């Protein structure tokens, strides 16, 4: 699975990285970004889904 965050939709609520810090991090302005290149290990899938489900702007995309 891979995670991406659309920077045009993210407004920096921080719910992704607060709920799933192993998958998402914030930048200097508080906008969310995936850890590394966004490629996830199987044990990170549940956290990635939790972070995506909590994004009010639906800026997070998970792809197989």
C-alpha positions in Angstrom: 0.0 0.0 0.0 1.1 3.5 -0.7 -0.1 6.8 0.9 -0.2 10.2 -0.7 -1.5 13.6 0.5 -2.9 16.1 -1.9 -1.2 19.4 -0.9 -3.9 21.5 -2.5 -6.5 19.9 -0.2 -4.5 19.6 3.1 -5.1 22.6 5.4 -3.0 21.4 8.3 -5.6 20.1 10.8 -2.9 17.6 11.9 -5.4 14.7 12.5 -3.5 12.3 10.3 -0.1 12.6 12.1 -1.8 12.9 15.5 -3.6 9.6 15.0 -0.9 7.8 13.0 2.6 9.2 13.7 4.2 6.1 12.2 2.7 6.9 8.8 2.3 10.7 8.7 4.5 13.6 9.8 4.1 17.3 9.7 6.2 20.0 8.0 7.2 23.4 9.4 3.8 24.9 8.7 1.9 21.9 10.2 0.8 20.3 6.9 0.8 16.5 6.8 3.1 14.4 4.7 3.7 10.6 4.5 6.8 9.2 6.1 9.5 8.5 3.5 8.1 8.0 0.0 4.7 6.9 1.3 5.3 3.1 0.8 3.8 1.3 3.7 4.7 -2.0 5.4 1.8 -4.3 6.1 1.8 -3.5 9.8 1.2 0.2 8.9 -2.0 -0.3 6.9 -4.4 0.1 9.8 -2.7 3.3 11.0 -2.7 4.7 7.4 -6.5 4.0 7.2 -7.1 5.6 10.6 -5.2 8.8 9.6 -7.0 8.9 6.2 -10.4 8.4 7.9 -9.8 11.4 10.2 -8.8 13.8 7.5 -11.7 16.3 7.2 -10.6 17.5 3.7 -10.2 13.9 2.4 -6.7 14.9 1.2 -5.3 11.4 1.8 -5.3 8.7 -0.8 -4.4 5.1 -0.1 -3.5 2.9 -3.1 -2.7 -0.9 -3.1 
